[in-house]
Amino acid sequence: MAGQMTLEEINEFLSTPVIARLATIQPGGAPYIAPVWQQWDGETMYIVGRAGSQFVEHVLLEPRVSVSCADDVNPEHARVLIEGTAEILEGPAPMAGKMLQVAEEMAVRYMGPDGPMYVRKTVGRPRCLIAIKPDSIVSWSGGDWHPRYVDDQ
C-alpha cells in the first residue's frame, strides 16, 4: 500500500490500537490536543471521554474537531486525518448502553481480552460518548512523497 488509502485500508488501520490525537478548540481560540482511544465504524469515530475532560468541555462550546491517527512504528507509516463535527451522544452519565459497548470494545482492542475488566472498575464514573462525523478524510501510507511535494523540474 502506497499513497492515498482506500476506505477498506482506512477501516483496517483504524481497527488497530492506534492512538487518536483529538484536536479541539479552546474557548480563547487556541488548539488543544488530547491522545484518546477511538472506535471507528466506517462512518463515525467514537470517543469515550471522562466528564470534566477539557476536550469534552471544548466540544460543548465548539463542535469542530480534527482527529489524527498515525502509525509511528511500521515502515508504511499509515496516517489518517479526519476533520468533522463532534456531538455528545450520551452523558455525562455512568457508562451504560452504547457508551459501555463502545468502551468495552475499545478496551479489548487496546488492552487485550481482559480490557473490559478495566472498564467495569470505573463503570459508575460519569463519561460522555462523543461521535465525530467526518466532513473530510485524508489518508496516506508508504514512504513515497505525495506528488504535490515533488519538483520534477
OpenMM code with the backbone's topology and positions (N, CA, C; nanometers):
from openmm import Vec3, app, unit

residues = "MET ALA GLY GLN MET THR LEU GLU GLU ILE ASN GLU PHE LEU SER THR PRO VAL ILE ALA ARG LEU ALA THR ILE GLN PRO GLY GLY ALA PRO TYR ILE ALA PRO VAL TRP GLN GLN TRP ASP GLY GLU THR MET TYR ILE VAL GLY ARG ALA GLY SER GLN PHE VAL GLU HIS VAL LEU LEU GLU PRO ARG VAL SER VAL SER CYS ALA ASP ASP VAL ASN PRO GLU HIS ALA ARG VAL LEU ILE GLU GLY THR ALA GLU ILE LEU GLU GLY PRO ALA PRO MET ALA GLY LYS MET LEU GLN VAL ALA GLU GLU MET ALA VAL ARG TYR MET GLY PRO ASP GLY PRO MET TYR VAL ARG LYS THR VAL GLY ARG PRO ARG CYS LEU ILE ALA ILE LYS PRO ASP SER ILE VAL SER TRP SER GLY GLY ASP TRP HIS PRO ARG TYR VAL ASP ASP GLN".split()
positions = [
    Vec3(0.0845, -0.1167, 0.0000),
    Vec3(0.0000, 0.0000, 0.0000),
    Vec3(0.0893, 0.1232, 0.0000),
    Vec3(0.0664, 0.2105, -0.0954),
    Vec3(0.1405, 0.3356, -0.1024),
    Vec3(0.0492, 0.4427, -0.1589),
    Vec3(0.0560, 0.5601, -0.1036),
    Vec3(-0.0301, 0.6680, -0.1477),
    Vec3(-0.1571, 0.6749, -0.0641),
    Vec3(-0.2581, 0.7373, -0.1238),
    Vec3(-0.3866, 0.7513, -0.0549),
    Vec3(-0.4441, 0.6141, -0.0256),
    Vec3(-0.4969, 0.5972, 0.0937),
    Vec3(-0.5526, 0.4687, 0.1346),
    Vec3(-0.6976, 0.4559, 0.0867),
    Vec3(-0.7387, 0.3333, 0.0560),
    Vec3(-0.8778, 0.3073, 0.0226),
    Vec3(-0.9599, 0.3077, 0.1506),
    Vec3(-1.0923, 0.3128, 0.1371),
    Vec3(-1.1778, 0.3078, 0.2551),
    Vec3(-1.1559, 0.1772, 0.3308),
    Vec3(-1.1356, 0.0685, 0.2580),
    Vec3(-1.1088, -0.0604, 0.3233),
    Vec3(-0.9784, -0.0545, 0.4032),
    Vec3(-0.8743, 0.0075, 0.3485),
    Vec3(-0.7472, 0.0210, 0.4198),
    Vec3(-0.7612, 0.1124, 0.5413),
    Vec3(-0.8392, 0.2194, 0.5270),
    Vec3(-0.8640, 0.3089, 0.6409),
    Vec3(-0.9357, 0.2326, 0.7505),
    Vec3(-1.0406, 0.1588, 0.7138),
    Vec3(-1.1158, 0.0811, 0.8128),
    Vec3(-1.0260, -0.0193, 0.8839),
    Vec3(-0.9404, -0.0870, 0.8075),
    Vec3(-0.8492, -0.1859, 0.8668),
    Vec3(-0.7504, -0.1180, 0.9618),
    Vec3(-0.6941, -0.0058, 0.9187),
    Vec3(-0.5978, 0.0663, 1.0014),
    Vec3(-0.6615, 0.1151, 1.1319),
    Vec3(-0.7806, 0.1724, 1.1221),
    Vec3(-0.8455, 0.2266, 1.2411),
    Vec3(-0.9021, 0.1182, 1.3322),
    Vec3(-0.9013, -0.0065, 1.2873),
    Vec3(-0.9435, -0.1169, 1.3740),
    Vec3(-0.8274, -0.1689, 1.4595),
    Vec3(-0.7095, -0.1104, 1.4424),
    Vec3(-0.5930, -0.1471, 1.5225),
    Vec3(-0.5882, -0.0560, 1.6454),
    Vec3(-0.5026, -0.0848, 1.7420),
    Vec3(-0.4961, 0.0003, 1.8615),
    Vec3(-0.4157, 0.1287, 1.8421),
    Vec3(-0.4359, 0.1953, 1.7303),
    Vec3(-0.3675, 0.3224, 1.7062),
    Vec3(-0.4329, 0.4288, 1.7949),
    Vec3(-0.3496, 0.5068, 1.8616),
    Vec3(-0.3984, 0.6154, 1.9463),
    Vec3(-0.4370, 0.7326, 1.8568),
    Vec3(-0.5541, 0.7882, 1.8835),
    Vec3(-0.6005, 0.9056, 1.8103),
    Vec3(-0.5567, 1.0306, 1.8851),
    Vec3(-0.5255, 1.1339, 1.8111),
    Vec3(-0.4976, 1.2648, 1.8706),
    Vec3(-0.6154, 1.3528, 1.8328),
    Vec3(-0.6973, 1.3866, 1.9323),
    Vec3(-0.8163, 1.4675, 1.9107),
    Vec3(-0.7813, 1.6142, 1.9296),
    Vec3(-0.8049, 1.6941, 1.8277),
    Vec3(-0.7799, 1.8379, 1.8343),
    Vec3(-0.9128, 1.9111, 1.8472),
    Vec3(-0.9229, 1.9905, 1.9526),
    Vec3(-1.0412, 2.0718, 1.9759),
    Vec3(-0.9990, 2.2179, 1.9829),
    Vec3(-1.0988, 2.3051, 1.9948),
    Vec3(-1.0719, 2.4487, 2.0014),
    Vec3(-1.1060, 2.4983, 2.1419),
    Vec3(-1.0082, 2.5563, 2.2073),
    Vec3(-1.0296, 2.6110, 2.3409),
    Vec3(-1.1136, 2.7389, 2.3324),
    Vec3(-1.1763, 2.7802, 2.4441),
    Vec3(-1.2605, 2.8996, 2.4416),
    Vec3(-1.1902, 3.0241, 2.3857),
    Vec3(-1.0607, 3.0390, 2.4084),
    Vec3(-0.9875, 3.1542, 2.3557),
    Vec3(-0.9465, 3.1399, 2.2102),
    Vec3(-0.9765, 3.0242, 2.1490),
    Vec3(-0.9448, 3.0028, 2.0078),
    Vec3(-0.8198, 2.9205, 1.9825),
    Vec3(-0.7418, 2.8920, 2.0866),
    Vec3(-0.6193, 2.8138, 2.0694),
    Vec3(-0.6540, 2.6660, 2.0525),
    Vec3(-0.5707, 2.5925, 1.9788),
    Vec3(-0.5953, 2.4492, 1.9649),
    Vec3(-0.5592, 2.3741, 2.0925),
    Vec3(-0.6222, 2.2597, 2.1102),
    Vec3(-0.5950, 2.1708, 2.2226),
    Vec3(-0.5928, 2.0293, 2.1667),
    Vec3(-0.4917, 1.9513, 2.2032),
    Vec3(-0.4801, 1.8152, 2.1513),
    Vec3(-0.4720, 1.7174, 2.2670),
    Vec3(-0.5522, 1.6095, 2.2567),
    Vec3(-0.5532, 1.5065, 2.3606),
    Vec3(-0.5409, 1.3695, 2.2956),
    Vec3(-0.4529, 1.2824, 2.3470),
    Vec3(-0.4468, 1.1446, 2.2977),
    Vec3(-0.5641, 1.0661, 2.3562),
    Vec3(-0.6359, 0.9933, 2.2707),
    Vec3(-0.7559, 0.9207, 2.3141),
    Vec3(-0.7663, 0.7865, 2.2414),
    Vec3(-0.8387, 0.6937, 2.3029),
    Vec3(-0.8789, 0.5719, 2.2332),
    Vec3(-0.9916, 0.6102, 2.1379),
    Vec3(-0.9985, 0.5381, 2.0266),
    Vec3(-1.1021, 0.5655, 1.9287),
    Vec3(-1.1680, 0.4371, 1.8822),
    Vec3(-1.2914, 0.4503, 1.8363),
    Vec3(-1.3661, 0.3392, 1.7767),
    Vec3(-1.4249, 0.3908, 1.6463),
    Vec3(-1.3900, 0.3273, 1.5371),
    Vec3(-1.4338, 0.3687, 1.4034),
    Vec3(-1.5268, 0.2619, 1.3482),
    Vec3(-1.6446, 0.3026, 1.3009),
    Vec3(-1.7389, 0.2044, 1.2447),
    Vec3(-1.7503, 0.2132, 1.0933),
    Vec3(-1.6597, 0.2859, 1.0304),
    Vec3(-1.6624, 0.3017, 0.8856),
    Vec3(-1.7275, 0.4316, 0.8418),
    Vec3(-1.8003, 0.4962, 0.9337),
    Vec3(-1.8659, 0.6229, 0.9028),
    Vec3(-1.8498, 0.7265, 1.0136),
    Vec3(-1.8373, 0.6791, 1.1370),
    Vec3(-1.8319, 0.7671, 1.2532),
    Vec3(-1.7200, 0.7207, 1.3446),
    Vec3(-1.6497, 0.8179, 1.4037),
    Vec3(-1.5498, 0.7857, 1.5052),
    Vec3(-1.6104, 0.8174, 1.6416),
    Vec3(-1.5953, 0.7217, 1.7336),
    Vec3(-1.6469, 0.7381, 1.8689),
    Vec3(-1.5309, 0.7506, 1.9665),
    Vec3(-1.5512, 0.8373, 2.0655),
    Vec3(-1.4553, 0.8572, 2.1729),
    Vec3(-1.5353, 0.8608, 2.3024),
    Vec3(-1.4855, 0.7942, 2.4049),
    Vec3(-1.5481, 0.7997, 2.5366),
    Vec3(-1.4580, 0.8855, 2.6242),
    Vec3(-1.5104, 0.9997, 2.6644),
    Vec3(-1.4319, 1.0930, 2.7453),
    Vec3(-1.4854, 1.1040, 2.8862),
    Vec3(-1.3961, 1.1224, 2.9790),
    Vec3(-1.4369, 1.1425, 3.1183),
    Vec3(-1.5082, 1.2767, 3.1296),
    Vec3(-1.6185, 1.2778, 3.2034),
    Vec3(-1.6867, 1.4044, 3.2290),
    Vec3(-1.5870, 1.4989, 3.2941),
    Vec3(-1.5847, 1.6206, 3.2500),
    Vec3(-1.4897, 1.7172, 3.3043),
    Vec3(-1.3594, 1.7253, 3.2272),
    Vec3(-1.3374, 1.6340, 3.1318),
    Vec3(-1.2169, 1.6438, 3.0482),
    Vec3(-1.2229, 1.7738, 2.9684),
    Vec3(-1.1077, 1.8335, 2.9504),
    Vec3(-1.1051, 1.9599, 2.8768),
    Vec3(-1.1630, 1.9440, 2.7377),
    Vec3(-1.1305, 1.8343, 2.6674),
    Vec3(-1.1808, 1.8206, 2.5313),
    Vec3(-1.3323, 1.8045, 2.5280),
    Vec3(-1.3914, 1.7446, 2.6318),
    Vec3(-1.5380, 1.7348, 2.6393),
    Vec3(-1.5973, 1.8748, 2.6519),
    Vec3(-1.5404, 1.9557, 2.7396),
    Vec3(-1.5875, 2.0937, 2.7564),
    Vec3(-1.5733, 2.1731, 2.6263),
    Vec3(-1.4638, 2.1516, 2.5547),
    Vec3(-1.4423, 2.2239, 2.4286),
    Vec3(-1.5477, 2.1861, 2.3257),
    Vec3(-1.5794, 2.0564, 2.3149),
    Vec3(-1.6790, 2.0095, 2.2177),
    Vec3(-1.8154, 2.0719, 2.2469),
    Vec3(-1.8480, 2.0897, 2.3737),
    Vec3(-1.9754, 2.1523, 2.4092),
    Vec3(-1.9847, 2.2950, 2.3559),
    Vec3(-1.8712, 2.3655, 2.3534),
    Vec3(-1.8682, 2.5046, 2.3084),
    Vec3(-1.8457, 2.5188, 2.1588),
    Vec3(-1.7677, 2.4280, 2.1010),
    Vec3(-1.7312, 2.4360, 1.9582),
    Vec3(-1.7158, 2.2941, 1.9047),
    Vec3(-1.8104, 2.2472, 1.8231),
    Vec3(-1.8070, 2.1075, 1.7792),
    Vec3(-1.7100, 2.0747, 1.6666),
    Vec3(-1.6452, 2.1735, 1.6071),
    Vec3(-1.5499, 2.1439, 1.5000),
    Vec3(-1.4231, 2.0827, 1.5600),
    Vec3(-1.3829, 1.9668, 1.5085),
    Vec3(-1.2662, 1.8959, 1.5608),
    Vec3(-1.1852, 1.8368, 1.4462),
    Vec3(-1.0640, 1.7960, 1.4794),
    Vec3(-0.9797, 1.7163, 1.3903),
    Vec3(-0.9275, 1.5987, 1.4700),
    Vec3(-0.9063, 1.4872, 1.4011),
    Vec3(-0.8500, 1.3684, 1.4640),
    Vec3(-0.7365, 1.3195, 1.3761),
    Vec3(-0.6214, 1.2972, 1.4359),
    Vec3(-0.5053, 1.2440, 1.3655),
    Vec3(-0.4723, 1.1067, 1.4224),
    Vec3(-0.4660, 1.0075, 1.3344),
    Vec3(-0.4233, 0.8724, 1.3722),
    Vec3(-0.3030, 0.8393, 1.2850),
    Vec3(-0.1914, 0.8053, 1.3479),
    Vec3(-0.0699, 0.7786, 1.2717),
    Vec3(0.0042, 0.6590, 1.3299),
    Vec3(0.0503, 0.5733, 1.2428),
    Vec3(0.1353, 0.4608, 1.2824),
    Vec3(0.2787, 0.5106, 1.2783),
    Vec3(0.3369, 0.5292, 1.3953),
    Vec3(0.4720, 0.5835, 1.4049),
    Vec3(0.5798, 0.4760, 1.4048),
    Vec3(0.5398, 0.3479, 1.3968),
    Vec3(0.6354, 0.2392, 1.4127),
    Vec3(0.6610, 0.1640, 1.2821),
    Vec3(0.5561, 0.1175, 1.2172),
    Vec3(0.5723, 0.0344, 1.0975),
    Vec3(0.6223, 0.1163, 0.9795),
    Vec3(0.6985, 0.0536, 0.8895),
    Vec3(0.7614, 0.1269, 0.7787),
    Vec3(0.6636, 0.1981, 0.6851),
    Vec3(0.5391, 0.1504, 0.6774),
    Vec3(0.4424, 0.2156, 0.5887),
    Vec3(0.3932, 0.3492, 0.6462),
    Vec3(0.4038, 0.3658, 0.7780),
    Vec3(0.3642, 0.4901, 0.8452),
    Vec3(0.2270, 0.5397, 0.8005),
    Vec3(0.1277, 0.4518, 0.8047),
    Vec3(-0.0087, 0.4894, 0.7673),
    Vec3(-0.0557, 0.6042, 0.8554),
    Vec3(-0.1325, 0.6929, 0.7943),
    Vec3(-0.1884, 0.8031, 0.8705),
    Vec3(-0.3231, 0.8446, 0.8120),
    Vec3(-0.4112, 0.8825, 0.9035),
    Vec3(-0.5461, 0.9247, 0.8666),
    Vec3(-0.5766, 1.0526, 0.9426),
    Vec3(-0.6237, 1.1526, 0.8715),
    Vec3(-0.6636, 1.2794, 0.9314),
    Vec3(-0.8112, 1.3010, 0.9014),
    Vec3(-0.8891, 1.3154, 1.0065),
    Vec3(-1.0333, 1.3384, 0.9936),
    Vec3(-1.0634, 1.4784, 1.0435),
    Vec3(-1.1375, 1.5543, 0.9651),
    Vec3(-1.1921, 1.6823, 1.0102),
    Vec3(-1.3424, 1.6664, 1.0098),
    Vec3(-1.4068, 1.7098, 1.1175),
    Vec3(-1.5508, 1.6916, 1.1225),
    Vec3(-1.6152, 1.7614, 1.2391),
    Vec3(-1.7361, 1.7151, 1.2676),
    Vec3(-1.8190, 1.7733, 1.3714),
    Vec3(-1.8439, 1.6704, 1.4804),
    Vec3(-1.8191, 1.7105, 1.6040),
    Vec3(-1.8374, 1.6219, 1.7189),
    Vec3(-1.9706, 1.6516, 1.7862),
    Vec3(-2.0321, 1.5444, 1.8358),
    Vec3(-2.1582, 1.5571, 1.9087),
    Vec3(-2.1528, 1.4642, 2.0295),
    Vec3(-2.1963, 1.5145, 2.1426),
    Vec3(-2.2043, 1.4292, 2.2609),
    Vec3(-2.3374, 1.3555, 2.2545),
    Vec3(-2.3290, 1.2229, 2.2342),
    Vec3(-2.4488, 1.1403, 2.2191),
    Vec3(-2.5076, 1.0974, 2.3528),
    Vec3(-2.4214, 1.0707, 2.4490),
    Vec3(-2.4648, 1.0251, 2.5811),
    Vec3(-2.3772, 1.0906, 2.6865),
    Vec3(-2.4372, 1.1224, 2.8002),
    Vec3(-2.3629, 1.1710, 2.9135),
    Vec3(-2.3668, 1.3211, 2.9264),
    Vec3(-2.3029, 1.3680, 3.0317),
    Vec3(-2.2247, 1.2891, 3.1258),
    Vec3(-2.3149, 1.1998, 3.2108),
    Vec3(-2.2742, 1.0739, 3.2189),
    Vec3(-2.3506, 0.9738, 3.2926),
    Vec3(-2.2624, 0.8516, 3.3155),
    Vec3(-2.2996, 0.7690, 3.4123),
    Vec3(-2.2302, 0.6406, 3.4259),
    Vec3(-2.2433, 0.5628, 3.2949),
    Vec3(-2.1439, 0.4819, 3.2644),
    Vec3(-2.1448, 0.4105, 3.1370),
    Vec3(-2.2530, 0.3033, 3.1342),
    Vec3(-2.3313, 0.3052, 3.0266),
    Vec3(-2.4355, 0.2060, 3.0003),
    Vec3(-2.4646, 0.2125, 2.8509),
    Vec3(-2.5425, 0.1203, 2.8015),
    Vec3(-2.5873, 0.1240, 2.6630),
    Vec3(-2.4734, 0.1289, 2.5630),
    Vec3(-2.4903, 0.2132, 2.4625),
    Vec3(-2.3910, 0.2235, 2.3551),
    Vec3(-2.2560, 0.2689, 2.4084),
    Vec3(-2.2562, 0.3606, 2.5036),
    Vec3(-2.1288, 0.4090, 2.5581),
    Vec3(-2.0499, 0.2945, 2.6209),
    Vec3(-2.1162, 0.2104, 2.6976),
    Vec3(-2.0485, 0.0966, 2.7600),
    Vec3(-2.0006, -0.0025, 2.6544),
    Vec3(-2.0833, -0.0268, 2.5543),
    Vec3(-2.0446, -0.1190, 2.4465),
    Vec3(-1.9188, -0.0698, 2.3758),
    Vec3(-1.9163, 0.0579, 2.3392),
    Vec3(-1.8002, 0.1161, 2.2710),
    Vec3(-1.6775, 0.1102, 2.3622),
    Vec3(-1.6934, 0.1449, 2.4881),
    Vec3(-1.5803, 0.1436, 2.5820),
    Vec3(-1.5222, 0.0037, 2.5976),
    Vec3(-1.6077, -0.0969, 2.6065),
    Vec3(-1.5583, -0.2342, 2.6212),
    Vec3(-1.4898, -0.2833, 2.4944),
    Vec3(-1.5438, -0.2489, 2.3772),
    Vec3(-1.4789, -0.2879, 2.2514),
    Vec3(-1.3412, -0.2226, 2.2395),
    Vec3(-1.3325, -0.0953, 2.2767),
    Vec3(-1.2030, -0.0270, 2.2725),
    Vec3(-1.1065, -0.0912, 2.3716),
    Vec3(-1.1541, -0.1242, 2.4899),
    Vec3(-1.0678, -0.1832, 2.5925),
    Vec3(-1.0086, -0.3159, 2.5465),
    Vec3(-1.0858, -0.3955, 2.4749),
    Vec3(-1.0329, -0.5214, 2.4203),
    Vec3(-0.9237, -0.4911, 2.3186),
    Vec3(-0.9491, -0.3952, 2.2300),
    Vec3(-0.8518, -0.3646, 2.1251),
    Vec3(-0.7228, -0.3058, 2.1825),
    Vec3(-0.7351, -0.2174, 2.2809),
    Vec3(-0.6171, -0.1503, 2.3345),
    Vec3(-0.5473, -0.2267, 2.4462),
    Vec3(-0.6221, -0.3120, 2.5191),
    Vec3(-0.5643, -0.3774, 2.6374),
    Vec3(-0.5665, -0.5293, 2.6310),
    Vec3(-0.6365, -0.5859, 2.5331),
    Vec3(-0.6449, -0.7310, 2.5236),
    Vec3(-0.7725, -0.7846, 2.5856),
    Vec3(-0.7842, -0.9173, 2.5952),
    Vec3(-0.9088, -0.9810, 2.6386),
    Vec3(-0.9565, -0.9392, 2.7782),
    Vec3(-0.8656, -0.8989, 2.8650),
    Vec3(-0.9055, -0.8575, 2.9998),
    Vec3(-0.9402, -0.7087, 3.0069),
    Vec3(-0.9360, -0.6389, 2.8938),
    Vec3(-0.9637, -0.4949, 2.8910),
    Vec3(-1.0961, -0.4543, 2.9530),
    Vec3(-1.2052, -0.5280, 2.9266),
    Vec3(-1.3330, -0.4872, 2.9863),
    Vec3(-1.3314, -0.4845, 3.1389),
    Vec3(-1.2433, -0.5619, 3.2017),
    Vec3(-1.2330, -0.5563, 3.3482),
    Vec3(-1.1901, -0.4161, 3.3925),
    Vec3(-1.1030, -0.3533, 3.3149),
    Vec3(-1.0593, -0.2161, 3.3425),
    Vec3(-1.1793, -0.1210, 3.3356),
    Vec3(-1.2622, -0.1393, 3.2332),
    Vec3(-1.3793, -0.0533, 3.2159),
    Vec3(-1.4773, -0.0732, 3.3311),
    Vec3(-1.5025, -0.1964, 3.3663),
    Vec3(-1.6035, -0.2263, 3.4688),
    Vec3(-1.5663, -0.1704, 3.6063),
    Vec3(-1.4352, -0.1534, 3.6323),
    Vec3(-1.3922, -0.0992, 3.7626),
    Vec3(-1.4408, 0.0447, 3.7816),
    Vec3(-1.4610, 0.1161, 3.6715),
    Vec3(-1.4994, 0.2570, 3.6818),
    Vec3(-1.6303, 0.2864, 3.6068),
    Vec3(-1.7118, 0.1840, 3.5858),
    Vec3(-1.8337, 0.1990, 3.5068),
    Vec3(-1.9287, 0.3032, 3.5651),
    Vec3(-1.9248, 0.3248, 3.6954),
    Vec3(-2.0148, 0.4195, 3.7596),
    Vec3(-1.9699, 0.5641, 3.7529),
    Vec3(-1.8478, 0.5872, 3.7078),
    Vec3(-1.7977, 0.7238, 3.6982),
    Vec3(-1.8501, 0.7894, 3.5700),
    Vec3(-1.8887, 0.9151, 3.5764),
    Vec3(-1.9518, 0.9781, 3.4595),
    Vec3(-1.8562, 0.9966, 3.3419),
    Vec3(-1.9068, 0.9603, 3.2265),
    Vec3(-1.8348, 0.9736, 3.0992),
    Vec3(-1.9299, 1.0343, 2.9955),
    Vec3(-1.8749, 1.0650, 2.8806),
    Vec3(-1.9534, 1.1141, 2.7663),
    Vec3(-1.9149, 1.0327, 2.6433),
    Vec3(-2.0140, 0.9941, 2.5661),
    Vec3(-1.9898, 0.9286, 2.4372),
    Vec3(-1.9952, 1.0361, 2.3303),
    Vec3(-1.8835, 1.0540, 2.2622),
    Vec3(-1.8710, 1.1559, 2.1582),
    Vec3(-1.8677, 1.0865, 2.0227),
    Vec3(-1.9485, 1.1358, 1.9293),
    Vec3(-1.9488, 1.0861, 1.7919),
    Vec3(-1.8923, 1.1957, 1.7024),
    Vec3(-1.7985, 1.1570, 1.6161),
    Vec3(-1.7400, 1.2521, 1.5213),
    Vec3(-1.7792, 1.2086, 1.3813),
    Vec3(-1.8540, 1.2947, 1.3139),
    Vec3(-1.8944, 1.2710, 1.1752),
    Vec3(-1.7955, 1.3444, 1.0851),
    Vec3(-1.7226, 1.2704, 1.0018),
    Vec3(-1.6235, 1.3353, 0.9165),
    Vec3(-1.6842, 1.4251, 0.8085),
    Vec3(-1.6243, 1.5419, 0.7918),
    Vec3(-1.6510, 1.6266, 0.6760),
    Vec3(-1.5481, 1.5949, 0.5682),
    Vec3(-1.4274, 1.5557, 0.6122),
    Vec3(-1.3226, 1.5151, 0.5182),
    Vec3(-1.2315, 1.4130, 0.5863),
    Vec3(-1.1767, 1.3256, 0.5041),
    Vec3(-1.0786, 1.2269, 0.5498),
    Vec3(-0.9625, 1.2308, 0.4515),
    Vec3(-0.8430, 1.2517, 0.5047),
    Vec3(-0.7211, 1.2481, 0.4244),
    Vec3(-0.6367, 1.1345, 0.4788),
    Vec3(-0.5826, 1.0537, 0.3897),
    Vec3(-0.5015, 0.9396, 0.4334),
    Vec3(-0.3785, 0.9275, 0.3454),
    Vec3(-0.2794, 0.8557, 0.4007),
    Vec3(-0.1570, 0.8307, 0.3244),
    Vec3(-0.0850, 0.7126, 0.3865),
    Vec3(-0.0214, 0.6357, 0.3033),
    Vec3(0.0604, 0.5258, 0.3519),
    Vec3(0.1738, 0.5038, 0.2538),
    Vec3(0.2867, 0.4635, 0.3072),
    Vec3(0.4020, 0.4363, 0.2221),
    Vec3(0.5065, 0.5438, 0.2347),
    Vec3(0.6258, 0.5115, 0.1874),
    Vec3(0.7386, 0.6023, 0.2022),
    Vec3(0.7509, 0.7063, 0.0929),
    Vec3(0.6757, 0.6896, -0.0162),
    Vec3(0.6875, 0.7858, -0.1258),
    Vec3(0.6217, 0.9183, -0.0898),
    Vec3(0.6752, 1.0240, -0.1468),
    Vec3(0.6175, 1.1555, -0.1250),
    Vec3(0.4935, 1.1707, -0.2127),
    Vec3(0.3981, 1.2444, -0.1632),
    Vec3(0.2813, 1.2782, -0.2439),
    Vec3(0.3304, 1.3615, -0.3625),
    Vec3(0.2724, 1.3418, -0.4809),
    Vec3(0.3188, 1.4155, -0.5986),
    Vec3(0.3226, 1.5675, -0.5816),
    Vec3(0.2368, 1.6250, -0.4980),
    Vec3(0.2382, 1.7714, -0.4850),
    Vec3(0.3646, 1.8234, -0.4168),
    Vec3(0.4411, 1.7350, -0.3525),
    Vec3(0.5642, 1.7765, -0.2861),
    Vec3(0.6886, 1.7523, -0.3694),
    Vec3(0.6720, 1.6931, -0.4855),
    Vec3(0.7868, 1.6568, -0.5679),
    Vec3(0.8006, 1.7558, -0.6832),
    Vec3(0.9194, 1.8129, -0.6925),
    Vec3(0.9501, 1.9043, -0.8019),
    Vec3(1.0331, 1.8285, -0.9029),
    Vec3(0.9715, 1.7904, -1.0146),
    Vec3(1.0403, 1.7105, -1.1165),
    Vec3(1.1121, 1.7968, -1.2202),
    Vec3(1.1269, 1.9225, -1.1956),
    Vec3(1.1897, 2.0092, -1.2950),
    Vec3(1.3384, 2.0118, -1.2798),
] * unit.nanometer
topology = app.Topology()
chain = topology.addChain("A")
for resn in residues:
    res = topology.addResidue(resn, chain)
    for name in ("N", "CA", "C"):
        topology.addAtom(name, app.Element.getBySymbol(name[0]), res)
